[in-house]
């Protein structure tokens, strides 16, 4: 196919692409067909209050959208694109699908409005006007035009705008050439709105939602950063000014009274025809044109949201396909089909309420995006239009409150729908190719928390294990990490560190690759831990440097964990490390954990306590934390000790009993009498042969190189099914169970 035969997609400027569709959607069906009804039920003061309240929400939302749009090139999808690139693809999708429904139901809304305006011309002998059938035909017509060419749809709006302007001038001319009366100042809900103010507000609100029609064309704009703010804000201000003039004019003309304004008769001409100069002759072209323009805005915007959802792999791929002229044809006909089904909801008022609720959820999300972007303050957030976050927050809260007041049931349904969509997209584990504000948000929260934590003094009651785990054996690393995570109980931080001896520039050691492998394995095992990879010139000196540097503020690692090692020399080296670690006021844990059995086999946890060097409280706390995990929940904890004289047995039992009472933990006590002077190590092995894991306090030898001590310690450790050696060196030692 030659290039001459391929039509390039047409790009639009501010006036035709944003302002015109927005202002014509604002000055649409509600202005012609429902403003009289609103006035007749509310009176002028409450009607103007309704306008100000509704316009304030949309104006603030317009400002928030403008701020976000000037910080990025808004692609296909309008509001969905902005929210997904700000709050993430899952939240964007949770809002994008309701946004699509907003556009779709709006098409149905405008089709009903146009059908009602045509109904007075229906011959009486043909019976009751088939408003629903006419609405369906209008939807098919608008869908066919939009599916063919967006350029044609938008260019049709120029003569439509002229017709709307003429109809408004005709209304004012009719008011000025007739008599005047004082406007009604009090509401009269009994006329046709017994449900009250918020029902009328819900019907009125779609009149101000048209400002986003231009945003929906974001992917078809030449310069979205320039066109969206200018076109949107100008359309909102223009629409609000025209609304004030129209409402005031209808309220003071003597050609109609409040009761007449409040009437709704689909078979009768709109109330404007009774007031305007030349009546229906000048009113109907503007009415039909404005409604048709609004319908075009919806059928152009809705499919583009579907197209954006498809491109982000949230919706089926077929919905993202475009024609030779760049139109999302399949998405357009899907939108039209859903709009046809929505005709079954009933009438203009019924559809209007659901459109209001969906649009309000959208406004909450847009304003929330602006609030979070501003508060997080990412370096990349540099909008040329600056809006104070409190203003956006007011718009967010206002939209949420109004949504609830309009209809609590519909509000709950809308939020529930969005939560279900978010949950579904979260389970799909969608990944975006762009960054969003969430990382910055969590970073800001973390910074705030760390600053507050730094100001707090550390007490025993707030102690939790922040574990720095070292292991050079990749096969044992995950077992030890799982154990550390059990101790952690999702209350502290586990940092997993692999250390290589070598030079930083050594190409044989790929730090990035090793870290990615660790992250992948942790993700598979579903272990919440932070992997680190270090290259050090000397193993022992390197480890000490890592321990000192790890963490910051109040979140440094307070406990260092190693796997048990083989060989007396290596054990002696570990003990030397413990001396230095203790001087740093860090706790030490050594884990001999050769095999992890199935969870059903974890039945018993033994804690051997000697009452020396204040390790017992930390052992009990770690045993308790281990016991809280699902895999260990059925295991009983036994606090055990050995005495060599019978008269010490009862006092020791009472001492342990008091200790357990202070700990408030479900722990059994056991005092073993060794009056035969049996080997203590063998006695402990025999007594704990049924224990799945044993906790021992680690006492350091007086001499630095005590090989006998290391040999006895190794014999003791490997004699149990699994062993945890604990050395408590923090300033809170001896206080953890009080």
C-alpha positions as CSV (number, residue, x, y, z in Angstrom):
1,X,0.0,0.0,0.0
2,X,1.4,3.4,-0.9
3,X,1.9,6.2,1.6
4,X,-0.6,8.4,-0.3
5,X,-3.4,5.8,0.5
6,X,-2.7,5.8,4.2
7,X,-4.5,8.5,6.2
8,X,-2.4,9.9,9.0
9,X,-4.3,10.5,12.2
10,X,-5.4,14.1,12.6
11,X,-4.1,16.0,15.7
12,X,-6.2,18.8,17.2
13,X,-5.4,22.0,19.0
14,X,-6.9,23.7,22.1
15,X,-10.0,25.1,20.6
16,X,-11.3,22.2,18.5
17,X,-9.7,19.4,20.5
18,X,-10.5,20.5,24.1
19,X,-12.5,23.7,24.5
20,X,-15.2,23.0,21.9
21,X,-16.1,19.4,23.0
22,X,-15.9,20.4,26.7
23,X,-18.1,23.5,26.5
24,X,-20.6,21.9,24.3
25,X,-20.9,18.9,26.6
26,X,-21.4,21.3,29.5
27,X,-24.0,23.3,27.7
28,X,-25.9,20.2,26.8
29,X,-29.0,18.2,27.7
30,X,-29.3,19.2,31.3
31,X,-29.3,22.9,30.5
32,X,-32.2,22.7,28.1
33,X,-34.3,19.9,29.7
34,X,-33.6,20.0,33.5
35,X,-32.7,23.5,34.5
36,X,-36.3,24.6,34.7
37,X,-37.1,21.4,36.8
38,X,-34.2,22.2,39.1
39,X,-35.4,25.8,39.6
40,X,-39.0,24.8,40.1
41,X,-38.1,22.4,42.9
42,X,-35.2,24.3,44.6
43,X,-35.8,28.0,44.1
44,X,-33.1,30.3,42.9
45,X,-30.9,30.5,46.0
46,X,-30.6,26.7,46.4
47,X,-30.2,26.3,42.6
48,X,-27.2,28.7,42.6
49,X,-25.8,26.9,45.6
50,X,-26.1,23.7,43.8
51,X,-24.3,25.2,40.8
52,X,-21.5,26.7,43.0
53,X,-21.1,23.4,44.9
54,X,-21.0,21.3,41.7
55,X,-18.8,23.7,39.8
56,X,-16.4,24.1,42.7
57,X,-15.8,20.3,42.6
58,X,-15.3,20.3,38.9
59,X,-13.2,23.4,38.9
60,X,-10.8,22.1,41.5
61,X,-10.7,18.8,39.7
62,X,-9.9,20.7,36.5
63,X,-7.1,22.5,38.3
64,X,-5.7,19.1,39.6
65,X,-6.0,17.6,36.2
66,X,-4.3,20.6,34.7
67,X,-1.4,20.4,37.1
68,X,-0.9,16.7,36.4
69,X,-1.2,17.2,32.6
70,X,1.5,19.9,32.6
71,X,3.9,17.5,34.2
72,X,3.6,14.8,31.5
73,X,2.6,14.3,27.9
74,X,-0.8,12.8,28.4
75,X,-1.3,9.9,26.1
76,X,-4.4,7.9,25.0
77,X,-7.0,7.5,27.8
78,X,-7.2,11.0,29.3
79,X,-7.9,10.8,33.0
80,X,-7.1,7.1,33.1
81,X,-3.6,7.8,31.6
82,X,-2.9,10.5,34.2
83,X,-4.1,8.4,37.2
84,X,-2.3,5.2,36.1
85,X,1.0,7.1,35.5
86,X,0.6,8.7,38.9
87,X,-0.9,6.2,41.3
88,X,0.1,3.0,39.4
89,X,-1.4,0.6,36.9
90,X,-3.6,-1.2,39.4
91,X,-5.3,1.9,40.8
92,X,-5.4,3.3,37.3
93,X,-7.2,0.3,36.1
94,X,-9.6,0.3,39.0
95,X,-10.5,3.9,38.0
96,X,-10.2,3.4,34.2
97,X,-12.9,0.8,33.9
98,X,-15.5,3.0,35.8
99,X,-14.3,5.9,33.7
100,X,-15.2,3.9,30.6
101,X,-18.6,3.2,32.1
102,X,-19.0,7.0,32.8
103,X,-18.4,7.8,29.2
104,X,-20.6,5.0,28.0
105,X,-23.5,5.8,30.3
106,X,-23.1,9.5,29.3
107,X,-23.8,8.5,25.7
108,X,-27.0,6.8,26.9
109,X,-27.8,9.9,29.0
110,X,-27.5,12.2,26.0
111,X,-29.4,9.8,23.7
112,X,-32.3,9.9,26.2
113,X,-32.1,13.7,26.3
114,X,-32.2,14.0,22.5
115,X,-35.1,11.4,22.3
116,X,-37.1,13.4,24.9
117,X,-36.6,16.6,22.9
118,X,-37.8,14.9,19.7
119,X,-40.9,13.4,21.4
120,X,-43.1,16.5,21.1
121,X,-43.0,16.1,17.4
122,X,-44.3,12.5,17.6
123,X,-47.7,12.3,15.9
124,X,-50.4,11.8,18.6
125,X,-52.2,9.2,16.4
126,X,-49.1,7.0,16.6
127,X,-49.5,6.7,20.4
128,X,-46.9,7.3,23.2
129,X,-43.5,8.3,21.8
130,X,-41.1,5.4,22.0
131,X,-38.4,7.3,23.8
132,X,-36.2,4.2,24.5
133,X,-36.3,3.1,20.9
134,X,-35.4,6.6,19.7
135,X,-32.5,6.7,22.2
136,X,-31.2,3.4,20.9
137,X,-31.2,4.7,17.3
138,X,-29.4,7.9,18.3
139,X,-26.7,5.8,20.0
140,X,-26.3,3.8,16.8
141,X,-26.0,7.0,14.7
142,X,-23.4,8.6,16.9
143,X,-21.4,5.3,17.1
144,X,-21.3,5.0,13.3
145,X,-20.1,8.6,12.8
146,X,-17.4,8.4,15.6
147,X,-16.2,5.0,14.4
148,X,-15.7,6.5,10.9
149,X,-13.8,9.7,11.8
150,X,-13.0,11.7,14.9
151,X,-12.2,14.6,12.6
152,X,-15.7,14.7,11.2
153,X,-17.2,14.5,14.6
154,X,-15.2,17.4,16.0
155,X,-15.7,19.6,12.9
156,X,-19.4,19.2,13.2
157,X,-19.2,21.0,16.5
158,X,-18.4,24.4,15.0
159,X,-22.0,24.9,13.5
160,X,-23.4,23.2,16.6
161,X,-21.7,25.8,18.8
162,X,-23.2,28.6,16.7
163,X,-26.6,27.0,17.1
164,X,-26.2,26.8,20.9
165,X,-25.1,30.5,21.0
166,X,-28.2,31.5,19.0
167,X,-30.5,29.6,21.3
168,X,-29.0,31.2,24.4
169,X,-29.4,34.6,22.9
170,X,-33.0,33.8,21.9
171,X,-33.7,32.8,25.6
172,X,-32.3,36.1,26.9
173,X,-34.2,38.1,24.2
174,X,-37.4,36.3,25.2
175,X,-36.9,37.2,28.9
176,X,-36.1,40.8,28.1
177,X,-39.1,41.3,25.9
178,X,-41.5,39.8,28.5
179,X,-42.5,40.7,32.0
180,X,-40.5,40.0,35.2
181,X,-41.4,38.6,38.6
182,X,-39.4,38.0,41.8
183,X,-37.6,34.6,41.8
184,X,-38.8,31.9,44.2
185,X,-36.5,31.9,47.2
186,X,-37.6,28.6,48.9
187,X,-37.6,25.0,47.7
188,X,-40.8,23.2,46.7
189,X,-39.9,19.6,46.6
190,X,-43.5,18.5,46.6
191,X,-43.8,19.5,43.0
192,X,-41.7,16.8,41.4
193,X,-38.8,16.0,43.6
194,X,-40.1,14.5,46.9
195,X,-36.7,12.8,47.4
196,X,-35.2,16.2,48.4
197,X,-32.1,18.3,47.7
198,X,-29.6,15.6,47.0
199,X,-31.8,13.8,44.5
200,X,-32.1,17.1,42.6
201,X,-28.3,17.6,42.9
202,X,-27.6,14.2,41.5
203,X,-29.7,14.9,38.5
204,X,-28.1,18.3,38.1
205,X,-24.5,17.3,38.5
206,X,-24.0,15.7,35.0
207,X,-24.5,19.2,33.7
208,X,-21.0,20.2,35.0
209,X,-19.2,17.0,34.1
210,X,-18.7,17.8,30.5
211,X,-15.4,19.6,31.2
212,X,-13.5,16.3,31.0
213,X,-14.7,15.6,27.4
214,X,-11.6,17.4,26.0
215,X,-9.3,15.5,28.4
216,X,-10.6,12.3,26.9
217,X,-9.2,13.4,23.6
218,X,-5.7,13.6,25.0
219,X,-4.1,11.1,22.6
220,X,-5.4,13.1,19.6
221,X,-4.0,16.5,20.7
222,X,-1.0,18.3,19.2
223,X,0.2,19.5,22.6
224,X,-1.7,18.0,25.6
225,X,0.4,19.9,28.1
226,X,-0.8,23.2,26.6
227,X,-4.3,22.3,25.4
228,X,-5.7,20.4,28.4
229,X,-5.2,23.2,31.0
230,X,-6.3,26.1,28.8
231,X,-9.2,24.3,27.1
232,X,-10.5,22.7,30.3
233,X,-10.4,25.7,32.6
234,X,-11.8,28.0,30.0
235,X,-14.7,25.6,29.3
236,X,-15.5,25.3,33.0
237,X,-15.5,29.1,33.5
238,X,-17.6,29.7,30.3
239,X,-20.1,27.0,31.3
240,X,-20.5,28.3,34.8
241,X,-21.0,31.9,33.6
242,X,-23.6,30.8,31.0
243,X,-25.4,28.6,33.7
244,X,-25.7,31.5,36.1
245,X,-27.2,33.8,33.4
246,X,-29.6,31.1,32.2
247,X,-30.8,30.1,35.7
248,X,-31.3,33.7,36.7
249,X,-33.2,34.5,33.5
250,X,-35.5,31.5,33.9
251,X,-36.2,32.4,37.5
252,X,-37.3,36.1,36.8
253,X,-39.3,35.8,33.6
254,X,-43.0,36.1,34.0
255,X,-43.6,33.8,31.0
256,X,-43.4,30.8,33.3
257,X,-43.9,30.2,37.0
258,X,-42.3,27.7,39.5
259,X,-45.0,25.1,39.0
260,X,-44.6,25.2,35.2
261,X,-40.8,24.9,35.5
262,X,-41.0,21.8,37.8
263,X,-43.2,19.9,35.3
264,X,-41.6,17.0,33.3
265,X,-43.6,16.0,30.3
266,X,-41.6,14.1,27.6
267,X,-44.4,14.8,25.1
268,X,-44.3,18.6,25.6
269,X,-41.7,21.1,24.2
270,X,-38.9,22.0,26.5
271,X,-39.6,25.0,28.8
272,X,-37.2,27.2,26.9
273,X,-39.6,27.2,23.9
274,X,-42.1,29.1,26.1
275,X,-39.6,31.8,27.0
276,X,-37.2,32.2,24.0
277,X,-37.7,34.6,21.1
278,X,-39.4,32.8,18.2
279,X,-39.8,29.8,20.6
280,X,-39.0,26.4,19.2
281,X,-37.6,27.8,15.9
282,X,-34.3,29.0,17.6
283,X,-34.3,26.7,20.6
284,X,-34.5,23.3,19.0
285,X,-31.4,23.6,16.7
286,X,-29.3,24.5,19.6
287,X,-30.8,21.8,21.8
288,X,-30.4,19.0,19.3
289,X,-26.9,20.2,18.3
290,X,-25.7,20.5,21.9
291,X,-27.1,17.1,22.9
292,X,-25.6,15.4,19.8
293,X,-22.3,17.1,20.4
294,X,-22.3,15.7,24.0
295,X,-23.1,12.3,22.6
296,X,-20.2,12.6,20.2
297,X,-17.9,13.6,23.1
298,X,-18.9,10.5,25.0
299,X,-18.6,8.1,22.1
300,X,-15.2,9.6,21.2
301,X,-13.8,9.5,24.8
302,X,-15.1,6.1,26.0
303,X,-13.4,4.0,23.3
304,X,-10.1,5.8,23.9
305,X,-10.2,4.7,27.5
306,X,-10.8,1.1,26.4
307,X,-7.9,1.5,23.9
308,X,-5.6,2.7,26.6
309,X,-6.7,-0.1,28.9
310,X,-5.9,-2.5,26.0
311,X,-2.5,-1.0,25.4
312,X,-1.7,-1.5,29.1
313,X,-2.8,-5.1,28.9
314,X,-5.8,-4.6,31.2
315,X,-8.4,-5.0,28.5
316,X,-8.3,-7.5,25.5
317,X,-5.7,-6.7,22.9
318,X,-8.3,-6.4,20.1
319,X,-9.8,-3.3,21.7
320,X,-6.6,-1.4,21.1
321,X,-6.7,-1.9,17.3
322,X,-7.2,1.2,15.2
323,X,-8.4,1.9,11.7
324,X,-6.4,3.5,8.9
325,X,-7.5,6.9,10.2
326,X,-6.4,6.1,13.8
327,X,-9.8,5.4,15.2
328,X,-10.3,2.6,17.8
329,X,-13.1,1.1,15.7
330,X,-13.7,-2.2,17.7
331,X,-13.6,-0.3,21.0
332,X,-16.1,2.3,19.6
333,X,-18.6,-0.4,18.7
334,X,-18.2,-2.1,22.1
335,X,-18.9,1.2,23.8
336,X,-22.0,1.7,21.6
337,X,-23.2,-1.8,22.4
338,X,-22.9,-1.2,26.2
339,X,-24.6,2.1,25.8
340,X,-27.5,0.4,24.0
341,X,-27.9,-2.1,26.9
342,X,-27.9,0.9,29.4
343,X,-31.0,2.1,27.7
344,X,-32.8,-0.5,29.7
345,X,-32.1,1.5,32.9
346,X,-35.2,3.5,32.2
347,X,-35.1,7.2,31.7
348,X,-32.9,10.3,31.9
349,X,-33.0,10.7,35.7
350,X,-32.2,7.1,36.4
351,X,-29.1,7.1,34.1
352,X,-28.1,10.5,35.4
353,X,-27.7,9.3,39.0
354,X,-25.3,6.5,38.0
355,X,-23.3,8.8,35.7
356,X,-23.0,11.2,38.7
357,X,-21.6,8.5,41.0
358,X,-19.1,7.2,38.5
359,X,-17.8,10.6,37.7
360,X,-17.4,11.5,41.3
361,X,-15.3,8.5,41.9
362,X,-13.1,9.7,39.0
363,X,-12.8,13.2,40.5
364,X,-11.8,11.7,43.9
365,X,-9.0,9.8,42.1
366,X,-7.8,12.8,40.1
367,X,-7.6,15.1,43.1
368,X,-6.0,12.4,45.2
369,X,-3.3,12.0,42.5
370,X,-2.6,15.7,42.7
371,X,-2.5,15.7,46.5
372,X,-0.1,12.7,46.6
373,X,2.1,14.0,43.8
374,X,2.5,17.4,45.6
375,X,3.1,15.9,49.1
376,X,5.6,13.3,48.0
377,X,7.5,15.9,46.0
378,X,9.3,13.6,43.6
379,X,12.0,15.4,41.6
380,X,10.2,14.5,38.4
381,X,7.0,16.3,39.5
382,X,7.5,19.8,38.1
383,X,4.1,21.0,36.8
384,X,3.9,24.4,35.2
385,X,0.5,25.0,36.8
386,X,0.9,24.8,40.5
387,X,-2.1,23.9,42.7
388,X,-1.8,23.8,46.5
389,X,-2.4,20.3,47.8
390,X,-5.1,21.6,50.3
391,X,-7.2,22.8,47.3
392,X,-7.0,19.4,45.7
393,X,-7.7,17.7,49.0
394,X,-10.8,19.8,49.4
395,X,-11.9,18.7,45.9
396,X,-11.2,15.0,46.8
397,X,-13.2,15.2,50.1
398,X,-16.0,17.2,48.5
399,X,-16.4,14.7,45.7
400,X,-16.4,11.8,48.2
401,X,-18.9,13.4,50.6
402,X,-21.3,14.5,47.8
403,X,-21.1,11.0,46.3
404,X,-22.2,9.5,49.6
405,X,-25.0,12.1,50.2
406,X,-26.4,11.5,46.7
407,X,-26.8,7.8,47.2
408,X,-25.1,5.7,49.9
409,X,-26.0,2.5,48.2
410,X,-24.7,3.6,44.8
411,X,-21.6,5.0,46.6
412,X,-20.9,1.6,48.2
413,X,-21.5,-0.2,44.9
414,X,-19.1,2.1,43.0
415,X,-16.4,1.8,45.6
416,X,-16.9,-1.9,45.9
417,X,-16.6,-2.3,42.2
418,X,-13.4,-0.4,42.1
419,X,-11.9,-2.3,45.0
420,X,-12.8,-5.6,43.2
421,X,-11.1,-4.4,40.0
422,X,-8.1,-3.3,42.0
423,X,-7.9,-6.7,43.8
424,X,-8.2,-8.5,40.5
425,X,-5.5,-6.4,38.8
426,X,-3.3,-6.9,41.9
427,X,-3.6,-10.6,41.6
428,X,-2.7,-10.5,38.0
429,X,0.6,-9.0,39.1
430,X,0.5,-6.4,36.3
431,X,3.8,-4.6,35.8
432,X,4.1,-1.2,34.2
433,X,6.9,0.1,32.1
434,X,6.7,3.5,33.8
435,X,7.4,4.8,37.3
436,X,4.6,6.1,39.5
437,X,4.3,8.1,42.7
438,X,4.0,5.0,45.0
439,X,7.7,4.6,45.5
440,X,8.0,8.2,46.4
441,X,5.0,8.0,48.7
442,X,6.4,5.1,50.7
443,X,9.8,6.8,50.7
444,X,8.2,9.9,52.2
445,X,6.4,7.9,54.8
446,X,9.5,5.9,55.7
447,X,11.5,9.2,56.0
448,X,8.9,10.6,58.3
449,X,8.8,7.5,60.4
450,X,12.6,7.3,60.7
451,X,12.8,10.9,61.8
452,X,10.2,10.2,64.5
453,X,12.0,7.0,65.4
454,X,15.3,8.7,65.8
455,X,13.8,11.1,68.3
456,X,12.6,8.2,70.5
457,X,14.7,6.5,73.0
458,X,15.0,2.7,72.7
459,X,13.3,0.8,75.5
460,X,13.0,-3.0,76.1
461,X,9.2,-2.9,75.6
462,X,9.6,-1.7,72.0
463,X,12.5,-4.1,71.1
464,X,12.1,-6.1,68.0
465,X,14.7,-8.1,66.1
466,X,16.3,-6.4,63.1
467,X,18.5,-9.2,61.8
468,X,21.6,-8.9,59.6
469,X,22.2,-12.5,58.3
470,X,25.5,-13.6,56.8
471,X,25.9,-16.8,54.9
472,X,28.4,-17.8,52.2
473,X,26.6,-21.0,51.4
474,X,23.8,-20.3,48.8
475,X,22.0,-23.6,49.5
476,X,21.7,-22.9,53.2
477,X,21.0,-19.2,52.7
478,X,17.2,-19.6,52.2
479,X,16.8,-21.9,55.2
480,X,18.6,-19.5,57.4
481,X,16.6,-16.6,56.0
482,X,13.4,-18.4,56.7
483,X,14.5,-19.0,60.2
484,X,15.4,-15.3,60.6
485,X,12.0,-14.4,59.2
486,X,10.3,-16.7,61.8
487,X,12.2,-14.8,64.5
488,X,11.3,-11.5,62.9
489,X,7.5,-12.3,62.9
490,X,7.0,-9.4,60.4
491,X,7.8,-7.0,63.2
492,X,11.4,-6.2,62.3
493,X,13.7,-6.2,59.3
494,X,15.8,-9.0,57.9
495,X,18.8,-8.1,55.8
496,X,20.4,-11.1,53.9
497,X,24.0,-10.5,53.1
498,X,26.3,-12.4,50.8
499,X,30.0,-11.5,51.1
500,X,32.7,-12.2,48.6
501,X,36.4,-11.8,49.2
502,X,38.1,-10.0,46.3
503,X,38.5,-6.6,44.6
504,X,35.7,-4.3,43.7
505,X,36.7,-4.3,40.0
506,X,36.7,-8.1,39.8
507,X,34.6,-8.9,36.7
508,X,34.1,-12.5,37.9
509,X,31.8,-11.3,40.6
510,X,28.6,-9.8,39.2
511,X,27.0,-7.9,42.1
512,X,23.8,-7.0,40.2
513,X,23.3,-10.6,39.0
514,X,23.8,-12.1,42.4
515,X,21.4,-9.6,44.0
516,X,18.8,-10.3,41.3
517,X,19.1,-14.1,41.9
518,X,18.7,-13.5,45.7
519,X,15.6,-11.3,45.1
520,X,14.1,-13.9,42.8
521,X,14.6,-16.7,45.3
522,X,13.2,-14.6,48.1
523,X,10.2,-13.8,46.0
524,X,9.7,-17.5,45.2
525,X,9.9,-18.4,48.9
526,X,7.7,-15.4,49.7
527,X,10.2,-14.2,52.4
528,X,10.1,-10.4,53.1
529,X,13.8,-9.7,53.4
530,X,16.3,-7.3,51.9
531,X,19.2,-8.8,49.9
532,X,22.7,-7.2,49.9
533,X,25.9,-8.2,48.1
534,X,29.3,-7.0,49.2
535,X,32.9,-7.4,48.0
536,X,35.5,-7.1,50.7
537,X,39.3,-7.4,50.7
538,X,39.3,-9.3,54.0
539,X,36.4,-11.4,55.3
540,X,36.5,-10.6,59.0
541,X,37.3,-7.0,58.6
542,X,34.8,-6.7,55.9
543,X,32.0,-8.2,58.0
544,X,32.7,-5.8,60.8
545,X,32.6,-2.9,58.4
546,X,29.2,-4.1,57.0
547,X,27.8,-4.5,60.5
548,X,28.7,-1.0,61.6
549,X,27.4,0.6,58.3
550,X,24.2,-1.4,58.1
551,X,21.0,0.6,58.7
552,X,20.5,4.2,59.6
553,X,18.5,6.3,62.0
554,X,16.7,4.0,64.5
555,X,16.5,1.1,62.1
556,X,20.1,-0.3,62.3
557,X,20.5,-4.1,62.7
558,X,20.5,-5.0,66.4
559,X,21.1,-8.7,65.8
560,X,23.8,-10.4,63.7
561,X,23.1,-14.0,62.6
562,X,25.4,-16.7,61.2
563,X,25.0,-20.3,60.3
564,X,27.0,-22.7,62.4
565,X,30.4,-23.7,60.9
566,X,32.5,-26.8,60.9
567,X,36.1,-27.1,62.3
568,X,37.6,-25.8,65.5
569,X,39.6,-23.1,63.8
570,X,36.5,-21.6,62.2
571,X,34.5,-21.8,65.4
572,X,37.3,-19.9,67.2
573,X,37.2,-17.3,64.5
574,X,33.4,-17.0,65.0
575,X,33.8,-16.5,68.7
576,X,36.4,-13.8,68.1
577,X,33.8,-12.1,65.9
578,X,31.2,-12.4,68.6
579,X,33.5,-10.5,71.0
580,X,33.8,-7.6,68.6
581,X,30.1,-7.7,67.7
582,X,29.3,-7.6,71.5
583,X,31.4,-4.5,71.9
584,X,29.3,-2.9,69.1
585,X,26.3,-3.6,71.3
586,X,24.9,-6.0,68.7
587,X,23.3,-9.4,69.6
588,X,24.6,-12.5,68.0
589,X,22.8,-15.6,66.9
590,X,24.3,-18.8,65.6
591,X,22.0,-21.3,63.9
592,X,22.7,-25.0,63.5
593,X,19.6,-25.9,61.4
594,X,20.6,-28.8,59.2
595,X,17.1,-29.9,58.1
596,X,13.8,-28.2,58.0
597,X,11.1,-30.8,58.5
598,X,7.5,-30.4,57.4
599,X,5.5,-28.0,59.7
600,X,3.5,-30.9,61.2
601,X,6.6,-32.2,62.9
602,X,7.3,-29.0,64.9
603,X,6.1,-30.0,68.3
604,X,8.6,-28.8,70.9
605,X,10.9,-25.9,71.6
606,X,13.5,-26.2,74.4
607,X,15.2,-23.2,76.1
608,X,18.1,-24.1,78.3
609,X,18.6,-21.4,80.9
610,X,21.5,-21.1,83.3
611,X,20.8,-17.6,84.7
612,X,24.2,-16.3,83.5
613,X,25.2,-13.3,81.2
614,X,21.5,-12.4,80.8
615,X,20.9,-14.3,77.6
616,X,17.7,-16.0,78.9
617,X,15.3,-13.2,78.3
618,X,16.3,-12.9,74.6
619,X,16.1,-16.7,74.2
620,X,12.6,-16.7,75.6
621,X,11.5,-13.8,73.4
622,X,13.0,-15.5,70.2
623,X,11.3,-18.8,71.2
624,X,8.0,-17.0,71.7
625,X,8.3,-15.3,68.3
626,X,9.1,-18.6,66.7
627,X,6.0,-20.1,68.3
628,X,3.8,-17.4,66.8
629,X,4.4,-18.7,63.3
630,X,1.9,-21.0,61.7
631,X,4.5,-23.8,61.2
632,X,5.4,-23.7,64.9
633,X,2.1,-22.8,66.5
634,X,1.5,-26.3,67.8
635,X,4.9,-26.5,69.4
636,X,5.2,-26.3,73.2
637,X,7.9,-24.2,74.8
638,X,9.9,-25.7,77.7
639,X,12.2,-23.6,79.9
640,X,14.8,-26.0,81.3
641,X,17.7,-25.9,83.6
642,X,20.0,-28.3,85.6
643,X,20.9,-28.3,89.3
644,X,23.4,-30.6,90.9
645,X,22.0,-30.4,94.5
646,X,18.5,-31.6,95.4
647,X,17.9,-28.7,97.8
648,X,18.4,-26.2,94.9
649,X,15.7,-27.9,92.8
650,X,12.6,-26.3,94.4
651,X,14.1,-22.8,94.7
652,X,15.1,-23.0,91.1
653,X,11.7,-24.1,90.1
654,X,10.1,-21.1,91.9
655,X,12.6,-18.8,90.3
656,X,11.7,-20.1,86.8
657,X,8.0,-19.9,87.7
658,X,8.4,-16.2,88.6
659,X,10.4,-15.7,85.4
660,X,7.6,-17.2,83.3
661,X,4.9,-15.2,85.1
662,X,6.8,-12.0,84.2
663,X,7.2,-13.1,80.6
664,X,3.4,-13.7,80.1
665,X,4.2,-16.5,77.7
666,X,2.8,-20.0,77.6
667,X,5.9,-21.8,78.8
668,X,6.4,-25.0,80.7
669,X,9.2,-25.2,83.3
670,X,11.5,-28.2,84.0
671,X,14.3,-28.4,86.6
672,X,16.5,-31.5,86.1
673,X,18.5,-32.9,89.0
674,X,22.0,-34.1,88.1
675,X,23.1,-35.6,91.5
676,X,25.0,-38.4,89.8
677,X,27.4,-35.9,88.3
678,X,26.6,-37.2,84.8
679,X,28.1,-35.4,81.8
680,X,26.0,-32.2,81.4
681,X,26.2,-32.2,77.6
682,X,25.0,-35.8,77.3
683,X,22.2,-35.1,79.9
684,X,21.0,-32.1,77.8
685,X,21.1,-34.1,74.6
686,X,19.1,-36.9,76.1
687,X,16.6,-34.6,77.7
688,X,16.0,-32.6,74.5
689,X,16.1,-35.5,72.0
690,X,12.4,-34.9,71.2
691,X,12.8,-31.1,70.8
692,X,12.7,-29.8,67.2
693,X,14.9,-26.8,68.2
694,X,17.0,-25.9,71.2
695,X,18.0,-22.5,72.4
696,X,21.3,-22.1,74.3
697,X,22.9,-19.0,75.8
698,X,26.4,-18.3,74.5
699,X,29.0,-17.5,77.1
700,X,32.4,-16.4,75.9
701,X,35.6,-18.0,77.2
702,X,38.1,-15.9,79.1
703,X,41.0,-16.7,76.7
704,X,40.7,-15.6,73.1
705,X,41.9,-18.9,71.6
706,X,40.4,-21.6,73.7
707,X,40.3,-24.6,71.5
708,X,38.9,-26.8,74.3
709,X,36.0,-24.5,74.7
710,X,35.3,-24.4,71.0
711,X,35.4,-28.2,70.8
712,X,33.0,-28.6,73.8
713,X,30.7,-26.0,72.3
714,X,30.7,-27.8,68.9
715,X,29.9,-31.1,70.5
716,X,27.0,-29.5,72.4
717,X,25.6,-27.7,69.4
718,X,25.6,-30.5,66.9
719,X,24.1,-33.0,69.4
720,X,20.6,-31.5,69.0
721,X,18.2,-31.7,66.1
722,X,18.6,-28.0,65.6
723,X,20.4,-25.4,67.8
724,X,20.2,-21.7,68.3
725,X,23.1,-20.0,70.2
726,X,22.1,-16.6,71.5
727,X,24.4,-13.8,72.8
728,X,22.5,-10.8,74.2
729,X,24.8,-7.7,74.1
730,X,22.3,-4.8,73.9
731,X,21.8,-2.2,76.6
732,X,18.4,-3.7,77.2
733,X,19.8,-7.2,78.2
734,X,17.9,-8.8,81.0
735,X,14.9,-6.5,80.5
736,X,13.1,-8.0,77.5
737,X,10.6,-10.1,79.4
738,X,9.7,-7.6,82.1
